[in-house]
Amino acid sequence: MQFPESWLREFCNPPLSTGQLAEALTMAGLEVEDTRPVAPPFSRVVVGQIKSAEQHPNADRLRVCQVDAGQGALLNVVCGAPNARAGIKVPCALVGAELPPGEDGQPLRIKLGKLRGVESQGMLCSARELGLSDDHSGLLELAADAPVGQDIRAHLRLDDAVFTLKLTPNLGHALGVYGVARELAAITGAPLNTPRHPAVTSTCGQVLPVRVSAPDLCGRFSGRVVRGVNTAAATPAWMVERLARCGQRSVSALVDISNYVMFEYGRPTHIFDLDKIHGGLDVRWARPGERLTLLSGNTVTLDETVGVIADEREVESLAGIMGGAATAVSETTRNIYVEAAFWWPDAVAGRSRRYNFATDAGHRFERGVDPELTVAHIERITGLIAEICGTPALQIGPVDDQQPNMPRPAPVTLRVARAAKVIGMPVTQVQCASVFARLGLACSESEGAITVQPPTYRFDLRIEEDLIEEVARLIGYQQLPETAPLAPIIPRVRSQQSASPFALRRALAGLGYLETINYSFVDENWERELAGNHDPVRLLNPLSSQMGVMRSSLIGSLLQVLKYNTDRRVERVRLFEVGRVFLRDAQTATTETSVRGVAQPLRVAGIACGAAERQGWRGKQTTVDFFDIKGDAEALLAPRRAVFEPAQHPALHPGRSARVLLAGVPIGFVGELHPRWRQRWELAQMPVLFELDLPAVLARPLSAAQPLPRQLPVERDLAVVVRENVTHATLMQAVHGAATEGLLRRATLFDVYRPQPGAGQAAGMSADEKSLAMRLQFEADAGVPLTDERIDAAVQAVLRKLQTELGARLRG
């Protein structure tokens, strides 16, 4: 909300400077977002009257003007403005005047000089040269009654400031200058000047028939017929000036009067062209399919949730939001109907945004406008119409006032002890009662409590906390004690059996991954195609159609980021995310951290695409594959050993994906993206990814101290021939399952040999066999001798195990 300081001080004028006034309002909850002067500084500019304007003898576009500036003698001023003519009054900068800075940033100083050989004793000014507006089309013409020689700052009241307030939705009663003044009087104790607008005498008995068919839409409807108005009358300069300083341009006298009263008292009103109304008016809910062309020129289609004012033929106005073009006043209008109503806030809220526009009227009505003053405001508007647009034929009808459903605010009780506890400082009952008295709230006291009857203009006083807020802001937030909180600090010691998520992030960063953070809202197609989830958790009010469900997997989010980067020619991408997923689970109950029916486990997922390593001196780069990402997953789970077994996943390649098991429990998947989705996402290279349960990844076995071996470890190499379908995991499981009396500590596969076609017989191998070479490392505990006999026995135990379970034989 924007308004001039001078208008506010007409209602309440405390002995405060502009800055102190802004600070007082802000600290009381009416935040002053900005204050700016009406005009920039300038000096020695007065009201001047052009007595004559003659053509310059040496220039076609210049005139030599004789100007009376109240200096005792006429001034000779050369001027190039097209509207310079005898008789008008304009701003005249005298010699020695200093005007606002121009484009060069330097102030303009007026000196005695000559233009084309003619002496000029000053300068006649446009609005832009005084910094009042961007209008430079001609001289700024002043009112005919402007006193010649008066300082222009005093005449135009330029020593004023414009306040811009950023009001919260509960401060609807402060959306008018009088409402702000009422708050200012309560804050500072300065007297409040409440203007009295006497009722205008009715001179005719005409009443327009009105029926309020929807009391849940309109609680009070007041109106008056006014005949014989002059709609072509000019809006007074003082009203145009105030509207401009409120950010509202002048339209016509009737529209300006309606806007002026809205800014003055916070009540939007509407003026109809009486002759364009067919029969009477009906205040009702719209019927589905009805259409209305608004004053803005837009045509909207209505439904039963939108309130309207209609006549016998059609809808004429959008209730509480904007009037219709069909009954708009124009230059030919002679008879009008003035309307002021109370629209229930819930009946107006959100309606204009449904049609992608907003109005000052809707902004006020959806916050609540005082229902008690509809008649008083009609009297105020009628008085201004009679003063500005009156004619000898003016006839004013009686006010028709209907009150089908007036609001009845319920009393609210404040407990003084509760107020002191919430505010955080001692307050007395006397202080609380004083605050309510300053605010003009009727109240009654009892032991330790005050019951307040909210006035009709305070829609924000509904519960005890609302009254506590009033006490706090009127006492002053700056009065709150600055006491540091006292509480025992109990550090939370993380279990040694669980790593920190930050340690996991650092580990992934060490592996070359970059972290990404994504929305938990995803496209439903991702859930169906990438996660196989046909019943995701849906949002009631999604940000967009592509963010309509909660994710049950991190894969879709990572693919989207991968696609974004590869589209921008990032050749090597490694990304990870740690976040929650959302799964339907009937066993989940509502707690402080959960919602009934929805499980929210944490997961970690990574994706890699492009080269396995950054370009170096080694030559050609290899592309990242399944084994690279499998190695990263193993590094995250170390020192525990995970088992990878073939499995199917909707997002992964059916032959190049595996389920990850830890101690026999599935904890996630690893594998290449399915070729179908690679083609769908238009990815040049095949991404490889993993997704694991975060708690399982963070779990760590408790460390235990072990004595250092007194003997060095012994290594033996063993090469065996097995069938082609024997996997590395099967081989290692058989090796570690051998009875080696605890001597075997490690087994590492270091070579795989497959004979060339036709060379198998020479190597003693068939076409469906391969040779696997392993390095076995043996160690003995302290006090146990590590002899060749025991090592040979352990090697034979391993070989027997391989022969028994895998049908292996020693390679010759």
N, C-alpha and C positions, 0 to 999 in steps of 0.2 A: 504494500500500500504506500502511495506517495502523496504528499501534501505539503503546502508551504507553512513554515513556522509561524508566520504572521496570522494565518487563519486559526491555528491552534491557540495562539495567545489571546485571540478575541474571546475564547471560551474560558481559558485558564492561563494566567500570566504570572508564574512564580518568579521570584527575583534570582533567576539563574541565567547564565550565559548559554549560547547555543550548544557548546560542548558539554556543559554541565547538565543541560536539559536532556541531551541525547544519552548521557551516561545514566541519568536517573531512570529514564524509560527502559534502557537495556537491562539494568540491574533489577528491575521489577518484572522482567519477563517479556517486555515488548521490545524485542531486539531492533535497534536502529542500525540497519545494515549500511546506510550511507547518508552523509549530509554533504550538500554542495551548495555554494552560493547561487543565487538566481542569475547574477551577472558577474563577470570578472571585474577586477578593480579598474576604474578610470576616473578622471577628474576634469573639472572645468567644462562640463557639457551641460548646457541649459536649454530651456524651451525657447525656440526662436520662431518668429512668424515672417514669412516671405512677403514683403510689401510689393515687390516688383521682380519680374524675371525677364531680362532682355537677352537677345541673341548676342553671343560673343562676337566681336568684330573680326577675329582672326581664326575662329574655329566653328565648324558647323554643329558639332555635338556638345558644345559648352554653352552655358547661360551665365550671365552676370546678374546676380540676385542682390537686391537690397533687403537686408534682414534686420528685423527688430529683435535684439537679444536682451533687452532690458539694460543696456549699457549707457543709455542716455543719448546715443547717436546711432544711426543706422550703420550696419556693417556691410562692406562690399565683399561678397563671397562668390567665387567662381565655382560652378557646380555642373556636373555632367549627367546627373540623374534624369531619366526621361519624365518623371512626374514632378519635377521642380516647377512650381507655378505660383502665382500670386495668391495670397489668402490662406494657404495651408500653414499648419504649425508642425515643425520638425525639430529633431535634436540638432543643436548647433554647438560644435566644439570651438571654443574661443582660442585665441593665440595663447600658447603656454599649456594647452590641454595635453594630457597623456592618455592615449587610447590603448585598448588591449593589444597584446602582441599579434603580429600578423604571421604569415607563413615562415618568415625568417626567425621567429621567436623573439624579436626585439619589439618593445613598445613603440608606438607611433606618436611622435611629439609634433604638435601643430605649431608651425612658425609662420611669421609674416613673409609672404612670398608673392611671386608673380607667375601667372599661367598665361602663356601666349601674349605676354606684354600687358596683362591686366592684373592689378594688385588684388590679392585675395586675403581677407582679414579673418580667416577661420575656415571651418569645414562643416558642411551639412552631411549628416550621417545616415547610413542605412542600419538595419537591425544587425547585420553581420559585422559591421565595423564596430558596433558596441558589444559584440559577443552575445547578443540576445537570441539569435537564430541564424540559420544559414541563408536567409533571404537577402539577396543582393540585387533584386530586380529594380529597386528604386529607394527613395528616401523613406524612412519610417515616419508615417503620418500619425500625428497625435490628435487627441480629441480637440474639438473646436473651443472648449472651455478651459484648455490648459493655460495656466498663468504664464505669461511671457516673462522670461528671465529666471524662472524657477529651476533649481537644480534638477536635472533629468532623473537622477537617482531617487530624489524625494518624490517627484511626480509619478514615476512608474513603480515606486516602492521596490527598488532594486536592492536595497540593503536588507535582503531577506534570504532565508535558506530553505532548501527543499529537503525534507526528511523522507527517507525510504525505510519503511518498517518491514521486517521479515517476521510475520506473525505465525504462530503455531495454530493448528486447526481448532484448538479449544478457545481461541480468542476472537470468535466471531463478533462479539459485542464491541470490539475495538476496530472494526472495519469502516468506521466513519470518524471524521475529525472530532465530533462531539464525544464519541465513545472514547477516543484517546484522551481528550481533555478530562473526561470523568475519571479515568485512571490516573492522570497526572495530578488531579486535585487530591486524590486519595494518597498518592505517593508523597507529595510535597506539603500537603496541608493548605495550599493556596485555595482561595475561594473559586467555586465553579459558577460561571455565568450561564444560566439556563435561559435562552431567549423565550419570550412569550409571543406566540403567533396567534392573534385573535381570529376567531372564526369569521369567515367571509359570509356576508349576508346573502341569503338566497333571494334571487329575483325572479325565479320561475319555478314551477312545480314538476318539471319533467324528470322522470326517473326511468332509467333503462332496466327492463326486466332481467333479473339474474337468478339462476338456479344453481345451487351448489349440490351436484349429484354425488360427489365423492368427498365426504368429510375426512376420510383418511388421507386425502391429497391436500385439501385446503381447509384450514381451521377457521379462517376469517377472511371475508372478502368485502372490501369497501370500494365504492365508486361514486362518481359525480359527473353529471352532464354539464358541459360549458359550451354555450353557443355564442357565435359572433366574434370569434377570435381573429386576430391578424397574424397569420403564420409567417408573413413576409417581414415582420418586425425584426430589427437588428438586435442581436444579443448585446447587452451592455458590456463595455470594455472591462469593467471590474470582474464580471462573471467569466468572460473569455479568458482573462488573465489567470484567474484561480483554476479554471479547468485545465489550462495549459500547464500550470505548475503541478497539477495532479496527474499529468500525463495524458489528458483527454483533449482531443481537438474539438473545436467548435463545429457543430453541424448545422443546426437551425435553432431558433429561439426555443421552441417547445422541447426539442430533444435536449438542448443545453440545460433547460430548467430541470428536467427529470434527472439528468446526470448530476447536476449541482446538488440537488437534495440527497441523492444517493451518497455522494462523497461527504456531504455535511452530516447526515444522520445514519448512514449505513443501510438505508432501505431502498432497494430498487423498486421503481414504479414503472407503469407503462401507460402511454397515451394512445388511444385508438382514434381513428377518424370515424366519428359517430355515423356519418352518412353512408359509410361502407359496411356497417353492421346490419345483417339481415335479421330482423326481429330482435329477440333477446339473446343473452349469453348463457351458456351452460358450462359449468366447471366440472369436468369429468375425466375419467381415464380414456385414453384413445382407444379406438377400435382397430383391430388388426387390418393392415392394408391402407389405412388412411394416409394421405400425403399432405405435406405442408411446405410451402415456399417461404423461407425465413427472410428477415430483413437483410441478411447477408447475401441473398440471392440463391443460396443452396436450397435444394428440395430434399426433404427427408421422408422416409417411409416409417410410419409409427406402428407401435403395437400396444397391447393392453397394459404394459408396465410404465408407460409414459403419460404424464398428466398434460391436459390441454385445456384451453378456453375455446369453445366453439360457439357459433351462432346456429341459426336454424338450417343453414345450407352446408357449412364447411368448418373446418378447424381454422381458427384465427390466430392462435398463439400457442407457443410451447411453454407450459406453465412454469413460471419461476426461472426461465432460462432466456428466451428470446421471442420477440413478437413476430407476427407474420407480415409478409409484404402486402397482402391483400387489403389490410386495414391500416397501413402505415400512413402517417400524416404527410402532407405535401404542401406545396405553395398554394394549392387551390382549396385546401382544407379550411372550413369555416366553423364547423361544429366538432367538438371532441368529447371523448369519454376518458376521464382520469381514473386509473385503477391502482389500488394499493392492497396487497393481500398478505396473509401469512400462509406460506407453504411449508408443510411438514418437511424437515430436513431429509428424512429417509426417502421421501417421495421425489426429491430432486437430485439427491446424491448420485453421481455417476452417469446421469442421463445424457449430459452434453458430451462427455468423453466417449460415449457410445457412438456419437456421430462425428467424432474427431474434431471437436472445437470446444472452446471454453469461453465463458462470458463472466463479466463482473457480477451480474445478477445471480447466476448459478453458483458462483464462488461464495456469495454471501448467504443465499438461502440454504445451501446444503450445510452451513455451519450454524444456522439459526438466526432469525431476525425477530426483534421484539414484536409480539402480536398485539400489544396494547396500544400502539401508536399509529395504526393505519389511518385513522380519521384525522389525527393531528397532522400527519404528513400530507394528507390530501389538502388540508387547509393551508399548509405552507406552500404547496405547489400552486394551489388556486390563487393565493395572494400574489405570487410571482407572475403567474399568467396574466392576472388582471393588471399588474403594474407594467409589464413589458409588452404583452400582446393584446392589451385591452382596446376596445373600440366603443363608440357610443352605443352600438347595438349589442354590447356584451350582456349575456344573460347567464346566471349561475343557478344550477339546480341544487336541491338538497343532497346531502350525503346519504347514500344507501349503504347501510352497514349490516352485514349478515355474519353471525358467529356460530356456525354449526358445531364446531369441535375445537374449542380453545384449550391450549395446554394448561395443565394444573401442576406446577412444580411441587414435588413432595418435600417436606421439611427434612433437613439433614442435621444430625447431631455430631458435635465435635467433643471428644473427650480430651481434656487439657493434658492429662498424663500421657495419653497416646500421642498427642501432638508433640510434646517434648521429646518422647522417645524416637519418633520418626525424624524430627528435625535435627536432633542430636545436640540440643542445647536447652537449658531451662527456659520455659515460658510460663507466664502466669495467666490466670483467667482474665485478669484486667487487661493484659496486653492483647489477648485474643479478642475480647469484646471491643477494644479500641480499634483493632483492625477492621472488624466487621462494620463498626459505626462509620469509619472513614470511607469504606466501600459502599455505604448506603444500603447495607443488608439488614433487614429486620431480624432481630434475634431475641431469644429469651434465655435466661440463665437459670441453672440449678447447681447443686453442689458438684463441682468438678466437671461440669458439662455445659455446653452452649448449643442451643438448637436454633438453626438458621432457616428462615423461609426465603429460598432463592427468588430474586425478582424475575420477571418474565423475560428479561433480556439476557439472563445468564444461563445459557443452556449447558454450561460446563460444570455446574455445581450439582452433582448427583450423589456422591458418596463422601465419606469422611475424609478421605485422602485429598479430595478437591479443596475442602476447607483448610486442611493442613498446608496445602500449597499456597493458598491465599495468605495465611499467617506468615509463612516463611518469606514470601517475596515482599510483603509489606514491611515486615520487620527489617528485611534487608539481607540478601545472601552474604553480603560482605561482613555481616555481624556474626556469622557462624564461626565458632572457635577453630583455630588451626591446630588441632590435637592429633598427633600421630597415633595410629591404632596400636594398642598393646595386646599382643597375643603370643602364646608360646610357639616357637619355631621348632618344628620336629622334622628333621630331614628324612626323606624317604630313601631308604637304602635299597638299591636294586639287587635282586637275587642274583647270585653268581651263576645260577643255572639258566639265566636268560640274558641275551645280549641287548644292547640299546638299539632302537630303530636308527639312531644317528650313526652308530657304528656300522650298521648294514648299509646306510647310504654312502658312508665313506668307503666301504669295501667295494660297492658297485662303481663308485667314481674311480677307484683305483683300477678297476677292470676296464675303464674307458667309457663308462656309461654316463649320460647326462640325465638329470632328473627332470621330469615334466609333471605338471599338476593340471588336472582336467576336471571339468564338471562331472558330477555324478549323474546328471541327466543326459540321456543318450537317445539315439534314434531307435524306435521299436524294431526296425529291420535288423539292426546290429544284434539285438538280443535273440531274435528268431534264427538268424543265419549263423552267427559266430559263436553263440553260447547255447543254442538249442533250447532257449527258454521261450515257450509260447504263452506263458502267463506272467509277465513281468509286473513289478509294482508300478502302477500308473499314477501320474500326477493329476490332481484335479484342475490346476491352473498352470499349465506349462508355459515356459518363456516363449517357446515356438513349437511348431509341429515336429521339428527334428529333435526336440529335447523333451519328449513326452513321457518317458519311462525312466525308472531308476536302473542303473546297470547292475548286472549280476556277474560281470567279468570285466577285467581291465583291458582286454585285447582290443576291443573296438576303439577305445580312446587312444591307445598307442598307435594303432594303424592310422588313425586320423592325423596324428602328429607326424608320423613317418611320411604319409602322403604329402603333407604340407611342406616338409623339408625337401623331399625328392623332387617335387614340382619346382623347387627353387634351386635345382642343380646341386644339392648337397649329395655328394657321391658316397660318403661313408657315414652311416647313422647308427648310433647306439643309444637307446633311450630306456629309462626305467621309470616306474611309478609305484609309490606306496600309497594305498588308499582303500577305502571301504567299498564293498559290494553289497547288494541288497537282494536277499532271497526270501521267498515266501516260506514260512516255517510256523506251523500251527502250535509248536511246542514253546515258542518264544513268548514270554510274558512281558507286560509293561513294567519297566523299572525307570530309574533316573537316567539310564543310558540306553534304553531299548524301547521299542514299540511292539505291542502285541501283534503276533503273526508275521513279523518281519525280522529275519536274522540279518545282522550287519557285520560279517567277519571282515578282518583286515587281510589284504593280500599284497604281495609284491610281484610285479611282472616286468619283464624286460624284452626288448626287441632289438635285433641287429640286422643290418642290411648293408651290402657293399663289401669292401675289402675287409679281410680278417684283421689286418694290421695297417697302420699308417705307412705311406710310401717311405722307403728307406733306400739304402745302397744295395740291398740284396737282390734287386732286380724285379721281376714280375711278381705282382701281388696275387695272393690266393683269395678267393671269395669265401666269406664266412659260411660255415655249414653246420649241420646238426651237431657234430662233435665239438665244435667251438662253444656253442651255447650250452651243450651238456657239461663241458668242462667248467663253464662259469657257474652253472647250478651246483656242481660238485664243490667248487671253491666256497660258495656261500654256505654249504651244509657241513664243510669240514670242521672237526675231524671225524664226524659221523659219516658212515658210508651209506649212500642211497642206492637203491635198486631201481633200475630202469627196465620196464617191461613193455612190450608192444601193446598199444591201445588205440582206440578210436576217439577222436574229438571233432566236433563240427567245424572248427576253424582250422584244423591241421591236416597235413598230408597223410592219407591213410597208411602209407608204407614208411613214413619217415617221422613218426611221432611216438612218444612213449609216456607212460604213466610213471610218476616219480613216487616211490614208496620209501618210507623211513620206518624201520622197525616193523615192517609189514603193514603200515598204515598209509593209504594214498594221501599225498599232500599237494599234488599238482600235476601239470603236464609240461612237456618240452617237445619241440618239433618245428618242422617247416610249415609255413602257411599253405593252406590247400590251394592247388593251382586254379581252382574256380574263383577263389576270392582274390588271388593275385591278378587274374585277368579282369575281374570286376573293378578292382581298385586301380587298375592300369599302372602296375608297378613294374619297372624295367628289370629288377633283380628279385630273387626269391628271398623274402625275409624269414628269419628264424627267431623263435620266441619261446619264452617260458612264463608260467604263471604258477606261483606257489603260495600256500597258506603262510601268512607272516608269523604267527606264533610258533609254527613248526620250524621255520627258518631261524628264529631268534633263540630257540631252546638250545642249551649247551650242556653237555655232561659236566658234572662237577669234577674239577681237577683233583688229582691225587698224586702225591709225591712218590716217586719210584727211585730206588737206589741205582746208581750208575753201574753198568756192567764192568766187571774187572777184566774181561777178555774182549778183544776186538771181534766184531761180527765177521761171519764167514759167508761167502757167496758161492753159489753153485749154479751153473747154467744147465737147463734141461730143455731139449727139443723133442716134441712129440708130434705124431701124425694123427689127425682127427678128421672126422667127416666135415664137409663144407658147411653144414648147418649148425655146427657148434659155435656158440657165441662167446664173447669175451667174459660176460657175466657168468655163464655156465661154467666156463673153465676156471675162473677165480673161485667160484663157490666150491668146486670139487677140490681145488688145491688147498684152500684154507680148511676144508673139512677133513683133511687127512690127519691121522693119529701121529703127530710129530713130537709128542710130549712137551708141547709148548715152545719148541725151539724155533719154528718158522714164524718169523715176524713180518716179512714183506714178500710179495711176489709181484714182479713187473714183467709184462709182455713187451719184448723189445723187437720182435721180428715176426713177420707173417710171410710164408713162402708158398706160392702156387706155381707148379711147373708149367712151362709153356706147352701148348698143344703138341703132342707127339713125343715130349720128353719125359712124360710121367713114368714110363716103365723103367727108364734108366735111373730115375731117382727112387724107384721102388714105391711109387704112389700112383693111385688111380686118378681119373679125371675129377671125381667128386670128393677128393681129399685135399687137405692143406696142412702145412707144417707150421706149428706155433712154437716159438722159442721164448723161454721165460728165464728170468734171473731170480733165484730164491735166496733170501737173506736169512741167516740163522743166528740167533743170539741165545745165550743162557743166562738165567738169573744168577744173582750173587751166590757164591758158594757151590754152584753146580758146574762141574768140569764140562768143557765143550771139546770133545774128542772127535777124531776122524770116524771112529766107529759109530758114535751117536749121530753124527751128521749123515753118514752113509745110510744108516737105518732110517732117518727121517726122509731122505731123498727117495728111498725105496718105498716108503709108506705113501708118499705123494704119487709116485708112479703107479702103485697098485690101485690107489683111489681113482686115478684117471683111467686106468684100464677097466676097472669095474663099472664106473658110472658112464664113461664116455666112449669106451672101446678104443682108447688111445694105445699107441705103441711107440716105442722109441724110434726116432728117426735114425736110419743107418748112415 
